[in-house]
Amino acid sequence: MHMLKDPRLVRQLAYVNGKWIAGHEGRDEAVIDPASEETIGRCTQLDASQIEHAIDSAQAALPAWRVLSVDARGVILGRWHDLLLENKEDLARLMTLEQGKPLDEARGEIDYAASFIRWFAEEARRAYGETIPSHIRDAQLGSVREPIGVAALITPWNFPCAMITRKAAAALAVGCTVLVKPAGETPFSALALAELAERAGFPAGVFNVITGEPEMVSQVLCASDKVKALSFTGSTRVGRLLLQQAAATVKKCSMELGGNAPFIVLPDMDVEQAAQAAIDAKFQTTGQDCLAANRIFVHRSLYEPFLAAFARRMGELTVGNGLVRGVNQGPLINAKAVAKAQELVDDAVTKGARLLVGDQSQAPGRNFFMPTLLADVTADMRVYREENFAPVAGVMAWDDLEQLIAQANDTEYGLAAYVYGHDMRPVWRLLRGLEFGMVSVNSVKMTGPPVPFGGVKQSGLGREGSRHGLDEYSQIKYYCLGGLPSASGS
């Protein structure tokens, strides 16, 4: 932590009602650098009564925050945005230390995180209501959009800053107060955001970061009738459990869950260009990304040349500590993730896949997994069925377009898909036929503040980003003003 220019950004206590608080029992948990396996700090663990206090604080702060003008809220959000960018280098280093991603990727995430704050500070000005042509004599009808109330935000470790701001900026801009529960692996990024939020001038209780045992925290949040909205990014398995828990209090839930993205290469695509795009789509965040290409489908006419180009480009990837210049593949989050990756590879090889790249004896540490290429993957392999969240690429050949669409859709997930080709007839057929919430054609980059990010099927509910991102934290109030003269004055 001594590597930071501003050591005040390193906070090991929770942030509730404008104060830094420790757990009642003095409990804390070590935060581990996955690259070095060294403890970089310890984070306090709140108990259930303290989580309840945080909910009460957010509820108490709500009336004053929601009646502020959208411009006044926007000024504070604007200061928060600027502070993120001013402290980008420290925030990026902190992220790399606790999450492991290469420093350049971490810097990019801080820019990405800040962009959502600016977007929603501006977009909240367009949270319009409607005027409804009246069917009732002597009445005027319409609607207004209002903040839903206290919002609980449960965020993951793979994007420990951007997943907070994508949710919190929307909720705060529209007039909600928030409780952020970061992943236990990466609490320091969230707490640094809280430090900057305090400097930006958020009133006490408006922005809170709570740390504690995940199951207990989620149960308290879901059981509270004061928490009106729940937003979660994480696994489909946990998302299902949260939906069950939140049902008792009928919360508005938005879920950004798992993915099993197909990457489709059409026969008219340049092999080298397709291989590089597939590298970028697969190995972003060292494969620990819900948008990562999980199943790569290549037309049979290009199959072997593609494998050769892909393998060659994989050889250019550099694995190591994310703080080292030139490294573009960091560690996995922990040893459990490494073990799962190896299980997926072993299962595939046992069932007939060719292991073309992936010598794990070259891994520079216990939490590292060398980029791996599996050819001839089939539907009975775990690497095909599961979101692998690892630098493991599974490639298979295809012949018939309709069969390809059926294969790509043969998954419970429906988050993102990639299509590479130039003939618009198959491109359009894929664009409409793929059962995924987001389809990107000839571009790996598809996200950003204006984008309605989200999936279908068991990849989630609702959308984040874009104007639709405000929907998750607001509700429509209809009004009927009776006893008024009609527009004609009669």
C-alpha positions in Angstrom: 0.0 0.0 0.0 3.0 2.3 0.4 3.0 2.4 -3.4 0.1 4.8 -3.4 0.6 8.6 -3.6 -2.4 9.2 -1.3 -2.4 6.7 1.5 -5.7 8.0 2.7 -7.4 6.1 -0.1 -6.5 2.9 1.8 -9.5 2.3 4.1 -9.9 -0.9 6.1 -13.2 0.1 7.9 -16.7 0.2 6.6 -18.3 3.5 5.6 -21.8 4.1 7.1 -23.7 7.3 7.6 -20.6 9.4 6.8 -18.4 7.6 9.4 -15.7 4.9 9.2 -16.7 2.1 11.5 -15.3 -1.2 12.7 -17.1 -4.4 13.3 -18.5 -4.8 16.9 -16.5 -7.9 17.6 -13.3 -6.6 16.1 -13.5 -9.2 13.3 -11.6 -8.6 10.1 -10.6 -10.6 7.1 -7.3 -10.6 5.2 -7.2 -9.2 1.7 -4.7 -11.1 -0.4 -2.7 -10.1 -3.5 -3.4 -13.0 -5.8 -0.1 -12.6 -7.6 2.2 -12.6 -4.6 -0.2 -14.3 -2.2 0.8 -11.7 0.4 -1.7 -10.0 2.7 -2.1 -6.4 1.6 -4.4 -5.4 4.4 -7.3 -6.5 6.6 -10.9 -5.4 6.2 -13.4 -5.1 9.0 -16.5 -7.3 9.1 -19.7 -5.8 10.3 -22.4 -7.8 12.1 -26.1 -8.0 11.4 -27.0 -5.2 13.8 -24.6 -2.9 12.0 -26.0 -3.8 8.6 -29.4 -2.8 10.0 -28.0 0.5 11.2 -26.6 1.1 7.7 -30.0 0.5 6.2 -31.6 2.9 8.8 -29.0 5.5 7.9 -29.7 5.2 4.2 -33.4 5.5 4.9 -33.0 8.5 7.1 -30.8 10.3 4.4 -33.3 9.6 1.6 -35.9 12.4 2.1 -33.4 15.2 1.8 -31.4 13.6 -1.0 -34.4 12.8 -3.2 -35.8 16.4 -3.0 -32.5 17.9 -4.1 -32.7 19.2 -7.7 -31.2 16.9 -10.3 -28.7 19.7 -11.0 -27.6 19.8 -7.3 -27.2 16.0 -7.2 -25.3 16.3 -10.5 -22.8 18.8 -9.1 -21.8 16.3 -6.4 -21.6 13.4 -8.8 -19.5 15.6 -11.1 -17.0 16.2 -8.3 -16.9 12.4 -7.6 -16.2 11.8 -11.3 -13.4 14.3 -11.3 -11.8 12.8 -8.1 -11.8 9.3 -9.7 -9.8 10.6 -12.6 -7.5 12.7 -10.5 -6.6 9.6 -8.4 -6.6 7.2 -11.3 -3.1 5.9 -10.8 -3.6 5.2 -7.1 -7.0 3.5 -7.7 -5.5 1.4 -10.5 -2.6 0.2 -8.3 -5.0 -0.6 -5.5 -7.1 -2.6 -7.8 -4.2 -4.5 -9.3 -2.9 -5.3 -5.8 -6.2 -6.8 -4.6 -7.6 -8.2 -7.9 -4.6 -9.0 -9.9 -5.5 -7.5 -13.3 -2.7 -5.9 -15.3 -2.1 -2.2 -14.4 -3.1 -1.0 -17.9 -6.4 -2.8 -17.6 -7.0 -1.4 -14.1 -6.4 2.2 -15.4 -8.9 1.5 -18.2 -11.4 0.4 -15.6 -11.1 3.6 -13.7 -11.8 5.6 -16.8 -14.7 3.2 -17.5 -16.0 3.6 -13.9 -15.8 7.4 -14.1 -17.7 7.5 -17.4 -20.8 6.0 -15.8 -20.9 8.8 -13.1 -20.8 11.5 -15.8 -23.4 9.7 -17.9 -26.0 9.3 -15.2 -25.4 12.8 -13.7 -26.5 14.1 -17.1 -29.1 11.4 -18.0 -31.1 12.0 -14.8 -32.1 15.3 -16.3 -34.1 13.3 -18.8 -36.0 11.1 -16.3 -39.2 12.4 -17.9 -42.8 11.7 -17.0 -45.7 11.8 -19.5 -48.8 13.7 -20.3 -51.6 11.3 -21.0 -54.5 12.3 -23.2 -57.5 12.1 -20.9 -60.5 9.8 -21.3 -62.0 11.2 -18.1 -64.2 14.3 -18.3 -62.7 17.3 -16.5 -59.5 15.5 -15.5 -55.9 15.8 -16.5 -53.8 12.7 -16.5 -50.0 12.1 -16.4 -47.1 10.4 -14.7 -43.9 11.4 -13.0 -40.8 9.3 -12.4 -39.7 9.1 -8.7 -36.7 7.4 -7.0 -37.6 4.0 -5.6 -35.8 4.5 -2.3 -32.9 2.7 -0.6 -31.0 0.5 -3.1 -28.7 -2.4 -2.1 -25.9 -3.0 -4.6 -24.0 -6.3 -4.4 -20.9 -6.2 -6.6 -18.2 -8.6 -7.9 -14.5 -8.9 -7.7 -13.6 -8.9 -11.4 -14.6 -5.2 -12.0 -14.4 -3.8 -8.4 -14.9 -0.2 -9.4 -16.9 -0.1 -12.6 -19.6 -2.4 -11.4 -20.1 -0.1 -8.4 -20.4 3.1 -10.3 -22.5 1.6 -13.1 -25.1 0.9 -10.4 -24.5 3.6 -7.8 -24.3 6.5 -10.3 -27.7 5.6 -11.7 -29.3 5.2 -8.3 -27.8 8.3 -6.8 -28.5 10.5 -9.8 -32.2 9.7 -9.8 -32.5 10.3 -6.0 -31.9 7.0 -4.3 -29.5 6.4 -1.4 -27.3 3.3 -1.7 -25.7 0.5 0.3 -22.8 -1.1 -1.6 -21.7 -4.6 -0.6 -18.4 -5.3 -2.4 -16.8 -8.7 -2.9 -14.7 -9.9 0.0 -11.7 -10.3 -2.3 -11.7 -6.7 -3.4 -13.1 -4.4 -0.7 -10.4 -1.7 -0.8 -11.5 -0.4 -4.3 -15.0 0.1 -3.0 -13.8 1.8 0.2 -11.5 4.1 -1.8 -14.6 5.1 -3.8 -16.3 5.9 -0.5 -13.4 8.0 0.5 -13.7 10.0 -2.7 -17.5 10.2 -2.4 -17.0 11.8 1.0 -14.6 14.3 -0.4 -17.1 15.0 -3.2 -19.6 16.1 -0.7 -22.2 13.4 -0.6 -24.3 13.9 2.6 -24.0 11.3 5.4 -26.0 8.2 4.7 -26.4 8.7 1.0 -23.5 6.5 -0.1 -22.5 3.6 2.2 -20.1 0.7 1.8 -20.8 -2.3 4.1 -18.5 -5.2 4.5 -19.2 -8.5 6.2 -20.0 -12.2 5.7 -21.7 -12.4 2.3 -24.6 -14.7 3.2 -25.5 -12.8 6.3 -25.3 -9.4 4.6 -27.5 -10.5 1.7 -30.1 -12.0 4.1 -30.3 -8.8 6.1 -30.6 -6.7 3.0 -33.2 -8.9 1.4 -35.3 -9.2 4.5 -35.5 -5.4 5.1 -38.6 -3.8 3.9 -36.7 -0.5 3.9 -34.5 -1.7 1.0 -36.7 -1.2 -2.1 -34.3 -2.3 -4.8 -31.6 -4.9 -5.1 -29.0 -5.0 -7.8 -26.5 -7.9 -8.1 -23.7 -8.7 -10.5 -22.3 -12.2 -10.1 -23.0 -15.9 -10.7 -26.4 -17.2 -11.8 -26.4 -19.6 -8.9 -26.1 -16.8 -6.3 -28.5 -14.6 -8.4 -31.2 -17.3 -8.1 -30.8 -17.4 -4.3 -31.0 -13.6 -4.0 -34.2 -13.5 -6.1 -35.8 -16.1 -3.7 -34.8 -14.1 -0.7 -35.9 -10.8 -2.1 -39.3 -12.2 -3.0 -40.5 -12.0 0.6 -40.4 -8.2 0.5 -41.2 -7.9 -3.2 -38.1 -5.8 -4.1 -37.3 -4.5 -7.5 -34.4 -6.7 -8.6 -31.9 -6.2 -11.4 -29.5 -9.1 -12.0 -26.4 -9.2 -14.2 -25.5 -12.9 -14.0 -23.3 -15.4 -15.8 -22.4 -15.7 -19.5 -21.4 -18.3 -22.0 -20.6 -16.2 -25.0 -20.3 -17.7 -28.4 -17.7 -16.2 -30.8 -18.7 -17.0 -34.4 -16.4 -16.8 -37.4 -18.1 -16.8 -40.8 -16.4 -18.2 -43.9 -15.7 -14.8 -45.5 -13.6 -13.5 -42.5 -9.9 -12.9 -42.6 -8.3 -15.6 -40.4 -5.7 -13.3 -38.9 -8.2 -10.6 -38.0 -10.6 -13.2 -36.6 -7.8 -14.8 -34.5 -6.7 -11.5 -33.0 -10.3 -10.5 -32.2 -10.9 -13.9 -30.5 -7.8 -13.4 -28.5 -9.0 -10.0 -27.3 -12.5 -11.4 -26.6 -11.3 -14.4 -24.7 -8.4 -13.2 -22.6 -9.7 -9.8 -21.4 -9.4 -9.7 -17.6 -7.5 -13.0 -17.9 -10.7 -14.7 -19.0 -12.5 -13.6 -15.7 -15.2 -11.7 -17.5 -18.8 -12.4 -18.1 -18.4 -11.1 -21.6 -15.4 -13.3 -22.4 -15.7 -15.5 -25.5 -16.4 -19.0 -24.0 -17.2 -21.1 -27.1 -15.4 -20.2 -30.4 -17.2 -21.5 -33.5 -15.1 -21.3 -36.7 -16.4 -22.3 -40.2 -14.7 -25.5 -41.2 -13.1 -24.0 -44.2 -11.1 -21.7 -41.9 -10.8 -24.1 -38.9 -7.1 -25.3 -39.0 -5.7 -22.0 -40.2 -7.6 -20.2 -37.5 -6.2 -22.6 -34.8 -2.7 -22.0 -36.0 -3.1 -18.2 -36.0 -4.8 -18.3 -32.6 -2.1 -20.4 -31.1 0.6 -18.2 -32.5 -1.0 -15.1 -31.1 -1.5 -16.8 -27.7 2.3 -17.1 -27.6 2.5 -13.3 -27.5 0.6 -13.1 -24.3 2.7 -12.4 -21.2 1.7 -13.9 -17.8 2.8 -12.4 -14.5 2.3 -9.9 -11.8 0.0 -7.1 -13.1 2.2 -4.4 -11.6 5.1 -5.4 -14.0 5.3 -3.5 -17.3 4.4 -5.6 -20.3 2.3 -8.2 -18.5 -1.2 -8.6 -20.0 -2.3 -11.7 -18.2 -2.5 -11.6 -14.5 -3.3 -14.3 -11.9 -6.7 -15.8 -11.3 -8.5 -14.5 -8.2 -7.5 -17.5 -6.0 -6.3 -21.1 -6.0 -9.8 -22.4 -6.2 -10.3 -20.7 -9.5 -7.1 -22.3 -10.8 -8.3 -25.8 -9.7 -11.6 -25.3 -11.5 -9.8 -24.3 -14.7 -7.7 -27.4 -14.6 -10.8 -29.5 -14.0 -12.4 -28.1 -17.1 -9.3 -28.8 -19.2 -8.9 -32.3 -17.9 -12.6 -33.0 -18.6 -12.3 -31.8 -22.2 -9.1 -33.7 -22.9 -10.6 -36.9 -21.5 -13.6 -36.5 -23.8 -11.5 -36.0 -26.9 -10.4 -32.4 -27.1 -7.0 -31.5 -28.4 -4.8 -29.5 -26.0 -2.8 -27.3 -28.4 -1.5 -24.6 -26.0 -1.3 -24.6 -22.2 1.8 -25.8 -20.3 0.8 -25.2 -16.7 4.4 -26.0 -15.5 5.2 -22.5 -16.8 2.8 -20.7 -14.4 4.7 -18.2 -12.4 2.8 -18.8 -9.2 0.1 -20.9 -7.5 -2.8 -18.6 -8.5 -1.7 -18.4 -12.2 -3.2 -20.4 -15.0 -1.4 -20.3 -18.4 -3.6 -19.4 -21.4 -5.0 -22.6 -22.8 -6.3 -23.6 -26.2 -8.6 -26.6 -26.7 -9.6 -27.7 -30.2 -12.5 -30.0 -31.2 -14.6 -29.1 -28.2 -18.0 -30.8 -28.1 -21.3 -30.1 -26.3 -20.8 -32.8 -23.7 -17.7 -31.1 -22.3 -17.9 -28.9 -19.2 -15.9 -26.2 -20.9 -18.7 -25.9 -23.5 -21.6 -26.0 -20.9 -20.1 -23.8 -18.1 -18.9 -20.3 -17.8 -15.3 -21.1 -17.3 -14.1 -17.7 -16.0 -10.5 -18.6 -16.9 -8.0 -18.2 -19.8 -9.3 -21.4 -21.4 -10.4 -21.1 -25.0 -12.6 -23.9 -26.5 -12.8 -24.0 -30.3 -15.0 -26.1 -32.6 -15.8 -26.2 -36.3 -19.3 -25.6 -37.9 -20.8 -26.3 -41.3 -24.5 -25.3 -41.3 -25.7 -21.9 -40.2 -29.0 -23.0 -38.7 -27.3 -25.8 -36.8 -24.8 -23.2 -35.6 -27.5 -20.9 -34.3 -29.0 -23.9 -32.4 -25.6 -24.8 -30.9 -24.9 -21.2 -29.9 -28.3 -20.9 -28.2 -27.9 -24.3 -26.5 -27.1 -22.8 -23.1 -29.0 -21.5 -20.1 -27.1 -18.2 -20.4 -27.9 -15.4 -22.8 -25.6 -12.4 -22.1 -23.4 -11.6 -25.0 -22.4 -13.0 -28.4 -19.8 -12.1 -31.0 -20.1 -12.4 -34.8 -17.3 -11.9 -37.3 -18.0 -11.8 -41.0 -18.9 -9.5 -43.9 -21.8 -11.0 -45.8 -24.8 -9.3 -44.2 -27.2 -12.1 -44.9 -25.8 -14.6 -42.4 -24.8 -11.7 -40.1 -28.4 -10.5 -40.0 -29.7 -14.0 -39.5 -27.3 -14.5 -36.6 -28.1 -11.0 -35.2 -31.7 -11.9 -34.9 -31.4 -15.6 -34.3 -29.0 -15.6 -31.4 -30.8 -15.6 -28.0 -28.5 -13.1 -26.2 -29.1 -9.7 -24.8 -26.1 -8.2 -26.6 -24.7 -9.1 -30.0 -21.5 -7.5 -31.3 -20.6 -7.7 -35.0 -16.9 -7.3 -36.0 -16.0 -5.5 -32.7 -14.8 -6.9 -29.4 -15.6 -3.6 -27.6 -19.3 -3.3 -27.1 -19.8 -1.7 -23.6 -20.0 1.8 -22.4 -22.4 4.3 -20.6 -24.9 4.7 -23.5 -25.2 0.9 -23.8 -28.2 -1.1 -22.3 -26.0 -3.8 -20.8 -27.8 -7.0 -19.8 -28.8 -10.5 -20.7 -31.8 -12.8 -21.3 -32.6 -16.3 -20.1 -30.6 -17.0 -16.9 -28.1 -14.3 -17.6 -30.2 -11.7 -15.8 -33.0 -9.2 -15.4 -33.0 -5.5 -16.3 -30.4 -3.3 -18.0 -27.5 -1.3 -16.7 -26.1 1.8 -18.5 -28.1 3.8 -21.1 -31.3 5.6 -20.3 -32.7 2.3 -19.2 -30.3 2.1 -16.3 -32.4 4.7 -14.5 -35.4 2.3 -14.7 -33.9 -0.1 -12.1 -33.9 2.6 -9.4 -37.0 4.6 -10.2 -40.8 4.0 -10.5 -43.6 5.6 -12.3 -46.3 7.4 -10.4 -49.5 8.0 -12.3 -51.7 11.0 -11.4 -55.3 11.9 -12.2 -56.2 15.6 -11.5 -59.9 15.7 -11.4 -62.3 18.7 -11.1 -60.4 20.6 -13.8 -62.0 22.2 -16.9 -61.5 20.4 -20.2 -59.0 21.8 -22.7 -61.8 23.4 -24.6 -62.9 25.3 -21.5 -66.4 23.7 -21.5 
